Amino acid sequence: MKQNKSVIDKLRDDSSETTQYRRQIAGLAALGLLDFSLISLFQLGYIRKLPDIPGKYFDTEKVNSSEDAVILGIPDGVISLGAYTATMALATASSRFTKQSRVLDVALGGVLLAQAAGAAQYLVNMTFVQKRACIYCLAGAAINFAALSPLRKLLRRRD
């Protein structure tokens, strides 16, 4: 008797090009979750000190404790965690619900573009306003920009 594949088995076995792009995006989001979990725990006071790169330009504490690191009264690390979680959920849903995948991919693109725009704005702020950098924030920005490549390919190609 043939067993029906579970949702997870179907996702894991899907070798389509679009699913590969969504996996790349989800993998980058997972890295972002790790990175911004550390920032969030620092901002919430659970972690008192994060390791930093020596030198006069790196000051993770200053950058992540500044007023610029608060959006609508919430530490930006926590907001970034929500965006990365939404990214993973949309990437998964797009692969799962093929009829709605185009709409979900566009929503995914909106989240990724917002993350990249936020990263660019914060890089400018660190460089010209705070005159200090946070290695965790730089890693997050790199993750956000890296996700734009598979997103572009995803939105151009349809299986």
Protein Blocks (a to p, Z undefined) as FASTA:
>chain_A
ZZdddfklmmmmpccfklmmmmmmmmmmmmmmmmmmmmmmmmnomambdcddedjkbcfk
lmmmmmklpgehiafklmmmmmmmmmmmmmmmmmmmmmlmmmmmmmmmmmmmmmmmmmmm
mmmmmmmmnopacfklmmmmmmmmmmmmmmmmmmmpcZZ
